[in-house]
């Protein structure tokens, strides 16, 4: 009695995708100051201040500032004509004045509000991140917008994301929305 074995390669993708978008999904939000983002001409020049190190109630995450700066630069660079980056953490005032002196149009101030990078599989604690971006016009000396990004990873094994991964999509979305 012959029988036929067939398989469907896409079943796993469909199931995996469904799980990722429901049970396994983390959360991510982007909140603009006035619920409506400001728009800035694409190709503007901007200086990005160096973020502070991320922290939670128990520890400071060394290199979280460097990782955050890397993601911000990656997401914003395609939309800016000239991009300057701070290479170390300093006060916002010092970096603002430096950006102004060097003739940039915008000053972007990222500040990590919280950061949790945990081995979720073993601890059951989800990775989390909260980042505030303030965008200033150096021509008018005024804040154009303040954007708060928060993200929390899934606790489901295989679907957890690092704080850096939690920032990438929202930061790309902010760049596409703000720089038009």
N, C-alpha and C positions, 0 to 999 in steps of 0.2 A: 504494500500500500504506500504509494509515494506521498510525500508531504512536502510542503514548500515553506522554507524559512525566509521571511522577509524582515527587513529592519528599516527603521526610519531614523536617519541621522539627525533630523531636526527636532525630534521629540525632546531630547535632552535640552536643546537650546530653548524651546518653548517653555518647558517646565522650569528650567533654570532662570529664564527671563521673568516668568511669572512670579517665582519665589522672590527674586531680587526686587521686584516692584511692589511686593506686598509684605510678607512676613519678614523678609531679610532686609528690607530697605531701611536705610538710616534717614535722618531728617536733615534738611538744609534750608535755611531761610536767608533772604537778603532784604533788609529794611532800609529804605531811603529816608532821609530826614523829614521831608514833607510828603512822604508816600509817592512822590513824583520825582524821578531823578532829573538832575540838571544835565544839560547836554553841552558838550564842548567840541569845537571843531576838530575833526580827525586831522592828525598831522601837527597838532600843537606840541610845544616843548614842555617837558615836565621833569621835575626833580623828585625822586622818591627818597624819603627819609628812611633810615634804618630802623626796623621795628625793635621793640624790647623783646627779651626772652620770654617765652610762654611759661606759665606756671599753673599749678592747681593747689589744693590745700596742703599737699604733702611734699612737693618738690618743684624745682626750677628745671626746665628742660633745655639743657645746653644745646645749642645749634638750632633751636626752633626759630630763632630770628633769621638766621642764615637761610633756612629752608623756606620760610615765609617770603623773604625778599626774593628768592629764586622764583617762586611761583608767581608773585606779583609781576616781576619783570617779564617772565615768559608770557603772561596773559596780556599785559599792557603794551609791550614793545611794538607789536604790529600796528597799533593805532596811533603811535606817537612819532612825530618827525625827529625829535631830539630827546633822548632820555638820559638823564643823569641819575646816578645812584650813589647814596652814601655808602661808605665801606665799613662804618662802625657806628654803634649807638651813641648819640649825643642828645642834648636837649633839643626839643622841637624849635625853640627860638634860634639856637645856633644854626641849625640846618635850614630854617626858613630864611634867615639872613644870608646864608651862603648861596642858596638857590636864587634869591633876589639879586645878589651881587653878580652872579654868573649869567643873568639875563633870561632865566627861564620864565615861561608864562604861567605855569602851574606848579604848585607844591602839593605833594601827596604824602600825607602823614599816616602811616599804618601803625596801629597799636594793638598788640595781642592782649585781650582781656582775660582769656583763660585758655588753657591747653592741657589736655589729658591724653597721654600716649601710653596705653596699657596693653599688656598681653591679654586681650579680651578672651581668647579661648581658655586661658588658665584662671583669669581673675573674675570673669563675668562683668567687668567694668568696661563700658563702651568708651572708645576714643571720642573726644569732644574738642571743639575749638570755637572760640569767639574772637572776631577781629573787627576793629573799627578802622575805617578809612575816612580821613577828612581830606577834602579836596579844596585847595585855596587858589584864588586868582592872585598872582603876584602883581598884576597891573592895577587892580582895584584894592588890594590889601583886604580882601573879604573871603569868608568861607563860602564856597559855592554849594557844597553838599557834604553830608556826613552819612556814611553807609555802614551798617552793621551787618556782618555776616556771622551766622552761627551754624554749626553742624554737629551732628551726633551720629556716630557709626552704628551699624547693626551689631547685635550681640550674637548673631547666628554665625557659626564657624564657616569660613570660606567667603563670607560677604562683608567682613569688617574692613574698614578703611582707616588709614592713618589720618592725623589732622591735616597733613599736607594734601592728601587726596581729597579730603572734605572741602578744602579751599579752592581747588582748581576749577571746578565747574561754576561755582558762584562768582569767582573773580573773572572768569571769561565772560560770563553774563553781564557783569558790571561794566567791563571794558566795551562790550558791544553796545550796551545801552547808553553809556555816557559819551563815548567818543564817536560822533556821527559826522 
